[in-house]
């Protein structure tokens, strides 16, 4: 009986590690996609000197879809030579409730500054 309980506990803990590995891959893919979108937006900003409101909304809409957050949570600061983008990333830790991590603690902040600050 002790062996059965120990085996079940060990498998449960190992499953958390496997799920976290998958979660890490998913988050890294989202961050790389967000970096790519932000750099493209920055270079189009440099080439055009100014972008219309439609392109800004399109950028923040695409970024919200990639990062899985609301468009209102994304902050884009544009200056003459740089752009700074911040957005929340949710569900960073897999099985957060099982590990006792609240939804507020299970977030990270995506931040990218491109250009001369």
Steps between C-alpha positions, in 0.01 A plus 500: 500500500788737579646432158172585330466832687864589432464417131186711464670796672811467284298482178297805603815704564659386174188596307529853635855522362389371159212746485729788603745408224216523247387829651853642472517409131164664440603819680831520314319466166263780598788725611697440180190576290438818703864605451466446126179705482651781707818519293301507177283778642810693611663475156181607326485793743857596408434475126170687501583753776139469611232238488129548481268392778383195304851351493543569872176320580594214269835465676349499848226260386756253359713532813198435721418185304858374521540566873147400594402822675254784444590776261438753778777343711769574240702817541691640201723802553626655177768765486712632217767228516355221710196297587421329831234232520371343821231236536407235756557131442261281694514133600877486533502206741317184397281345771514822699195421711642159585821668617316769698578789263223756451402646163648837597837339575488286187582787263811652349560827321615504139713807435702589192677825425619541145718789380706771671365581844 
